[in-house]
């Protein structure tokens, strides 16, 4: 028996949220198959099978918070499937009687929710494009799933007939969830639809309420009676919203307690403590959108950074005339030789590296009661994407030329926008640069990226009147902001660091002569 555990998730990342399971107990898996997706504040991590085998037990459920090294599931050897299958089927031979009869009509295949992009862990069923009994082709769109990022279509994995829709419009689903059953071959429709009766609505009514997968979990956790819940989904199915409304309603609890009046105060006791957690009613011009698990984790870690570090910010401004003049004079030759444009970020990275060498505390971190000084310079560069802000790392920036830095930033930026950054691309930075100026920000206070002790905020280049040699002249100026951890960096060191960055930007030749 092999334990599937939470892998190392990156520097300063100690826990994750279980996103969507791609397998279930009893499934056979091959080496490198994706088993489950874990969500952190930095990236979504896929846990893969290290060998062939069979999943014998799922230990951590979706939504659980797990730490590094925690057990997620148990996996047996490849022969476990054959050993366990007869035992599982033996207790109920009669119940399995219908399955062989349906087999000649074609194998039943699940249509499942595909991966919907980095950090997207769930979506909402939009409109079904097919119905029960419809014949579909391979890759034909079955249903549209709406997420906060994009609308995703679920394609049919095989050619055949739709025999059952497992979720209804408005239901929440995660990557890997089954949404429909499809029988291969055109003749599969009749056997599959026969047990359902003449009408899907009649079938739903006779079962006393069919719950969607996400609703079934809520019903089970709250010991609800599915037959007493009115479903608002397709064909009267119980949606997640229906189940949550039933769980929050106090009436069923009181009704079931009438046979034992003396016990009523006891069963009702938890209600007052649960009442504050109930969501408030939204107004006619308000919209309630559920926070993703990833966004919740980001919020938690940002607040933790504020609570644990003594964050202070110091400001200065830099005259960008020299850099702008140098770029204009050498841009064509630079592009001709290196194939990339000479931007501002490479100058800022170099300026910060030079300043970090002089003020090593800004490049250090606190570990318990110790300070770890780092004699290397891995610079995190914040990149904005459609999925949010990510911070890939330019490694050993002190050993790179301006052209090397520009090429690396362009490469990492493309990977970020394409959603192809790995956790290795975003861990280990010793210092971070965040350029809010590309969005028009004139002044801001950046938040530390723990466990780092410093982050530089860059802003919009704005022409302003400044005094120079007793005269007022117009200069392209940029405000600079350094947020630092005052527990390790003194005010004098922070101010000196920012002054050195300013001097390097205003006179780039200082970096050439290592001044």
C-alpha positions in Angstrom: 0.0 0.0 0.0 1.4 3.4 -1.0 0.3 6.8 0.6 -0.3 9.7 -1.8 0.9 12.7 0.1 1.0 16.5 -0.3 4.4 17.4 -2.0 6.6 20.4 -1.2 4.6 23.4 -2.6 7.3 26.0 -2.7 9.1 28.4 -0.5 6.9 29.8 2.4 3.9 27.7 1.2 2.9 25.5 4.1 -0.6 24.5 3.2 -3.0 24.1 0.3 -6.7 23.5 -0.4 -7.8 20.3 -2.1 -9.3 21.4 -5.3 -10.8 18.7 -7.6 -10.1 15.0 -7.5 -9.6 13.5 -11.0 -10.1 9.9 -9.7 -12.2 8.1 -7.1 -11.7 5.0 -4.9 -11.5 1.9 -7.1 -10.0 3.6 -10.1 -7.0 2.2 -11.8 -4.3 4.7 -12.6 -1.0 4.7 -14.5 2.3 6.4 -13.6 2.2 10.2 -14.0 -1.7 10.3 -14.1 -3.0 13.4 -12.4 -4.8 12.4 -9.3 -5.8 15.7 -7.6 -5.2 19.4 -7.9 -4.1 21.4 -4.9 -4.6 25.2 -4.7 -2.2 27.6 -3.1 -2.0 31.4 -3.1 0.7 31.2 -5.8 -0.2 28.3 -8.2 -2.3 25.3 -8.7 -0.3 22.1 -8.2 -1.1 18.7 -9.7 -0.3 15.6 -7.7 0.5 12.7 -10.0 0.8 8.9 -9.5 4.3 7.7 -8.9 3.5 4.2 -10.2 0.7 2.1 -11.7 -1.9 1.0 -9.2 -5.4 1.3 -7.9 -6.8 4.1 -5.7 -8.1 2.2 -2.6 -9.2 5.2 -0.4 -9.6 9.0 -0.7 -8.5 10.6 2.6 -8.7 14.3 2.0 -12.0 15.6 0.5 -12.4 18.6 -1.9 -12.2 21.9 0.1 -10.1 20.4 2.9 -7.0 22.3 4.0 -3.9 20.1 4.0 -0.3 20.6 5.0 2.9 19.5 3.3 3.3 15.7 3.9 -0.3 15.1 4.8 -1.9 11.9 3.4 -4.3 12.6 0.5 -5.1 9.0 -0.6 -4.0 5.4 -0.5 -3.0 3.4 -3.5 -2.5 -0.3 -3.9 -0.6 -2.2 -6.5 -1.8 -2.8 -10.1 -3.3 -6.2 -9.1 -5.5 -4.6 -6.4 -8.3 -3.9 -8.8 -9.0 -7.5 -9.7 -8.8 -8.5 -6.0 -11.2 -5.8 -4.8 -13.8 -5.9 -7.6 -15.3 -9.3 -6.8 -15.6 -8.4 -3.1 -17.4 -5.2 -4.0 -19.8 -6.8 -6.4 -20.5 -10.0 -4.4 -23.0 -8.5 -1.8 -25.4 -7.3 -4.5 -25.6 -9.6 -7.4 -29.3 -8.9 -8.0 -28.7 -5.2 -8.2 -26.1 -5.7 -10.9 -28.5 -7.8 -13.0 -29.5 -4.9 -15.3 -26.0 -4.0 -16.2 -25.2 -7.0 -18.4 -28.4 -6.5 -20.3 -27.4 -2.9 -21.2 -23.8 -3.9 -22.2 -24.5 -5.1 -25.7 -26.0 -1.7 -26.6 -22.6 -0.1 -26.1 -20.2 0.9 -23.3 -21.3 3.8 -21.1 -18.7 6.7 -21.0 -18.7 9.7 -18.7 -18.5 13.2 -20.2 -16.4 15.1 -17.7 -15.5 18.7 -17.0 -12.2 19.6 -18.6 -9.5 21.7 -16.9 -10.7 25.3 -17.1 -7.4 27.2 -16.7 -5.0 28.1 -13.9 -6.6 29.0 -10.6 -10.1 28.1 -11.9 -11.4 25.3 -9.7 -15.1 25.4 -10.4 -17.7 26.6 -12.8 -21.5 26.9 -13.2 -23.5 24.8 -15.6 -24.9 27.2 -18.2 -27.1 25.9 -21.0 -27.3 22.3 -22.2 -26.9 21.9 -25.9 -28.2 18.4 -26.0 -30.9 16.3 -24.3 -31.4 12.7 -23.2 -31.8 10.5 -26.3 -29.8 12.8 -28.6 -27.2 11.3 -30.8 -23.8 13.0 -30.6 -20.5 12.9 -32.4 -17.0 12.9 -31.0 -16.0 16.3 -29.7 -19.5 17.7 -30.1 -20.2 20.3 -27.5 -22.6 19.0 -24.9 -22.9 21.9 -22.4 -21.4 25.3 -21.7 -19.8 25.9 -18.3 -19.4 29.5 -17.1 -16.4 30.5 -14.9 -15.2 33.9 -13.6 -12.6 33.8 -16.4 -14.1 32.2 -19.5 -16.9 30.0 -20.8 -15.8 26.4 -21.4 -17.6 23.8 -23.6 -17.7 20.2 -22.5 -17.1 18.0 -25.6 -18.4 14.5 -26.1 -15.6 11.9 -25.6 -17.2 9.4 -27.9 -19.8 9.1 -30.6 -23.1 7.7 -29.3 -26.3 8.6 -27.5 -26.9 10.7 -24.4 -28.5 8.5 -21.8 -28.5 10.7 -18.8 -27.7 14.3 -17.7 -26.1 14.2 -14.3 -26.1 18.0 -13.6 -28.6 20.7 -14.2 -28.3 24.3 -15.3 -27.1 26.5 -12.4 -25.2 23.6 -10.7 -21.6 24.1 -9.6 -19.0 21.6 -11.0 -15.3 21.1 -10.7 -12.7 19.8 -13.2 -13.1 16.0 -13.5 -16.8 15.9 -12.5 -19.0 13.8 -14.7 -21.8 15.8 -16.3 -23.5 13.2 -18.6 -23.5 9.5 -19.5 -23.0 8.6 -23.2 -23.6 5.1 -24.5 -21.5 4.3 -27.5 -23.4 3.3 -30.6 -26.8 4.6 -32.0 -28.9 1.8 -30.5 -28.0 2.6 -26.9 -30.8 5.1 -26.3 -33.7 2.7 -25.9 -32.3 0.5 -23.1 -30.9 3.5 -21.2 -34.1 5.5 -21.3 -36.5 2.6 -20.6 -36.1 2.6 -16.8 -36.7 6.3 -16.7 -40.2 6.0 -17.9 -42.1 8.1 -20.4 -41.0 11.4 -19.0 -37.9 12.7 -17.2 -40.2 14.8 -15.0 -42.1 11.7 -14.0 -38.9 9.9 -13.2 -37.7 12.8 -11.0 -41.0 12.9 -9.1 -41.1 9.2 -8.5 -37.6 9.1 -6.9 -38.6 11.8 -4.4 -35.8 14.2 -5.5 -32.6 13.6 -7.4 -29.6 15.6 -6.1 -26.8 16.9 -8.2 -23.3 15.7 -7.1 -22.5 19.0 -5.4 -25.9 19.1 -3.7 -25.7 15.5 -2.5 -22.7 16.3 -0.4 -24.5 19.1 1.4 -27.6 16.9 1.9 -25.4 14.2 3.4 -23.4 16.5 5.7 -26.6 18.1 7.1 -28.7 14.9 7.3 -31.4 16.4 5.1 -34.3 14.5 3.5 -33.8 14.8 -0.3 -37.4 13.9 -0.8 -38.5 17.0 1.1 -36.4 19.4 -1.0 -38.0 21.0 -4.0 -35.6 20.9 -6.9 -35.2 23.9 -9.2 -32.8 22.3 -11.6 -33.4 20.6 -14.9 -36.1 17.9 -14.7 -36.7 18.9 -11.0 -33.2 18.0 -9.9 -31.9 19.4 -6.6 -29.2 22.0 -7.2 -26.5 23.1 -4.8 -28.5 26.3 -4.1 -31.6 24.2 -3.2 -29.6 22.1 -0.8 -27.9 25.1 0.9 -31.3 26.8 1.3 -32.7 23.7 2.9 -29.7 23.4 5.2 -30.1 27.0 6.3 -33.9 26.8 6.8 -34.9 26.3 10.5 -38.3 24.9 9.8 -37.3 21.3 9.1 -35.3 21.1 12.4 -38.3 22.2 14.4 -40.7 19.8 12.6 -38.5 16.8 13.3 -38.2 17.7 16.9 -42.0 17.8 17.7 -41.9 14.2 18.9 -39.5 15.1 21.6 -40.3 18.6 22.9 -37.8 18.3 25.7 -34.9 17.8 23.2 -35.9 20.9 21.2 -33.7 23.4 23.1 -30.7 21.1 22.8 -31.0 20.6 19.0 -31.7 24.3 18.5 -28.8 25.4 20.7 -26.3 25.6 17.8 -28.6 27.8 15.8 -27.7 31.2 17.4 -24.0 30.6 16.8 -24.6 29.7 13.1 -26.9 32.6 12.5 -24.2 35.3 12.0 -22.6 33.1 9.3 -25.7 33.3 7.2 -25.2 35.5 4.1 -27.1 38.7 4.1 -29.7 39.4 1.6 -28.6 41.2 -1.6 -30.3 44.3 -2.9 -31.9 44.7 -6.3 -28.7 46.2 -7.7 -26.2 43.9 -6.0 -24.7 40.7 -7.2 -23.3 37.9 -5.0 -20.3 36.0 -6.5 -18.7 33.3 -4.5 -15.0 33.7 -3.8 -12.8 31.0 -5.4 -10.7 28.9 -3.0 -7.6 30.4 -4.5 -8.7 33.9 -3.9 -9.6 33.1 -0.3 -6.1 31.7 0.2 -4.5 34.8 -1.4 -6.5 37.0 1.0 -5.4 34.9 4.0 -1.7 35.0 3.1 -1.7 38.7 2.3 -3.3 39.4 5.7 -0.8 37.0 7.3 2.1 39.0 5.8 0.7 42.2 7.3 0.2 40.5 10.7 3.6 38.9 10.9 6.0 41.5 9.4 6.6 45.1 10.6 5.9 46.6 7.2 7.1 50.2 6.6 7.4 52.1 3.3 9.8 54.9 2.3 9.4 57.0 -0.8 11.7 58.8 -3.3 11.6 59.9 -6.9 13.9 59.4 -9.8 14.6 61.5 -12.9 14.3 59.0 -15.8 15.9 61.4 -18.4 19.2 59.5 -18.6 17.6 56.1 -19.1 15.2 57.4 -21.7 18.0 59.1 -23.6 20.1 56.0 -23.5 17.2 53.8 -24.8 16.5 56.3 -27.6 20.2 56.4 -28.7 20.9 52.7 -28.7 17.5 51.0 -29.3 18.0 50.2 -33.0 21.5 48.7 -32.4 20.3 46.8 -29.4 17.4 45.2 -31.3 19.6 44.4 -34.2 22.1 42.6 -32.1 19.9 40.9 -29.4 16.5 40.6 -31.1 14.6 42.3 -28.2 13.8 45.9 -27.3 15.7 47.6 -24.4 13.0 48.2 -21.8 13.0 49.9 -18.4 12.8 46.7 -16.3 16.4 45.6 -17.0 17.7 48.9 -15.7 15.6 48.6 -12.6 16.7 45.0 -12.0 20.4 46.0 -12.3 19.9 49.1 -10.1 18.3 47.0 -7.4 21.0 44.3 -7.6 23.7 47.0 -7.1 21.9 48.4 -4.1 21.2 45.0 -2.6 25.0 44.3 -2.7 25.6 47.4 -0.6 22.6 46.9 1.8 22.4 43.1 2.2 19.7 43.2 4.9 17.1 44.1 2.2 18.1 40.8 0.5 17.8 38.7 3.7 15.0 37.0 5.5 14.1 36.1 9.1 14.0 32.4 10.1 12.9 32.1 13.7 15.5 34.1 15.7 18.1 34.0 12.9 18.7 36.2 9.9 19.6 34.4 6.6 21.7 36.6 4.4 21.6 35.6 0.7 24.7 36.1 -1.5 22.7 35.6 -4.7 20.1 37.8 -6.4 17.0 36.1 -7.7 14.6 38.9 -8.6 10.9 38.5 -8.6 9.2 40.5 -11.3 5.4 40.9 -11.0 3.5 40.2 -14.2 -0.2 41.0 -14.7 -2.3 38.4 -16.5 -6.0 37.7 -17.1 -5.9 35.3 -14.2 -4.4 37.7 -11.8 -0.9 38.9 -10.7 1.9 36.4 -10.7 5.6 36.8 -9.7 8.0 34.8 -11.8 11.7 34.9 -10.9 14.8 36.1 -12.8 17.5 33.8 -11.5 21.1 35.1 -10.8 20.3 38.6 -12.1 23.7 39.8 -11.0 25.4 37.6 -13.6 23.1 38.7 -16.5 23.5 41.5 -19.0 20.7 43.9 -19.8 19.8 41.8 -22.9 19.7 38.6 -20.9 17.4 40.2 -18.4 15.1 41.5 -21.1 14.9 38.1 -22.8 14.2 36.3 -19.6 11.4 38.8 -18.6 9.8 38.4 -22.0 9.9 34.6 -21.8 8.5 34.5 -18.3 5.8 37.1 -19.2 4.7 34.9 -22.2 4.5 31.8 -20.0 2.5 33.7 -17.4 -0.1 35.0 -20.0 -0.3 31.5 -21.5 -0.9 29.9 -18.0 2.3 27.8 -18.4 4.3 29.0 -15.4 5.4 26.2 -13.0 5.8 26.6 -9.3 9.6 26.4 -9.8 9.3 29.6 -11.9 7.7 31.5 -9.0 9.6 30.4 -5.9 12.9 31.4 -4.4 13.0 35.1 -5.1 15.1 37.2 -2.8 13.6 40.6 -3.7 10.6 41.7 -5.8 9.8 44.5 -8.2 6.2 45.5 -8.9 5.5 47.9 -11.7 2.1 49.5 -11.1 3.0 52.3 -13.5 2.0 50.2 -16.5 -1.6 50.6 -15.3 -1.3 54.3 -14.6 -0.5 54.2 -10.9 1.3 57.4 -9.7 1.9 56.3 -6.1 1.2 53.1 -4.1 2.5 51.1 -1.1 3.4 47.5 -2.1 2.9 44.6 0.3 5.9 42.3 1.1 6.0 38.9 -0.6 6.9 36.8 2.5 9.5 35.7 3.5 11.3 38.5 1.6 12.3 41.7 3.5 11.9 44.2 0.6 9.8 45.0 -2.4 10.2 48.0 -4.8 7.1 49.7 -6.2 7.6 51.4 -9.6 5.1 53.9 -10.9 4.0 56.0 -13.9 6.6 58.2 -15.5 5.1 61.7 -15.3 6.5 64.9 -16.6 6.7 67.4 -13.8 8.3 70.8 -13.1 11.4 70.3 -10.9 14.1 72.7 -9.7 17.5 72.2 -11.4 20.4 74.6 -10.8 18.1 77.3 -9.6 15.7 76.9 -12.6 12.4 75.2 -13.1 12.6 72.6 -15.8 10.2 69.8 -17.0 11.5 66.3 -16.3 10.1 62.8 -16.7 9.9 61.7 -13.0 8.9 58.5 -11.4 7.9 57.9 -7.7 9.7 54.9 -6.1 8.3 53.1 -3.1 10.3 50.6 -1.0 8.3 48.5 1.5 10.5 46.7 3.9 10.4 44.6 7.1 11.4 46.9 9.9 12.3 43.9 12.1 15.4 43.3 10.0 15.9 46.5 7.9 16.5 49.7 9.8 15.2 53.0 8.5 18.7 54.2 7.6 19.3 51.1 5.5 16.0 51.4 3.7 16.5 55.0 2.8 20.1 54.4 1.7 18.9 51.5 -0.5 16.3 53.6 -2.2 18.8 56.5 -2.7 21.2 54.1 -4.4 18.5 52.8 -6.7 17.7 56.5 -7.5 21.3 57.3 -8.2 21.8 54.2 -10.4 18.7 55.2 -12.5 19.6 58.8 -12.9 23.3 58.0 -13.8 23.4 54.4 -15.3 27.2 54.7 -15.8 27.5 54.2 -12.0 26.5 50.6 -12.6 29.1 50.2 -15.4 31.8 51.3 -13.0 30.2 49.4 -10.0 29.9 52.6 -7.9 
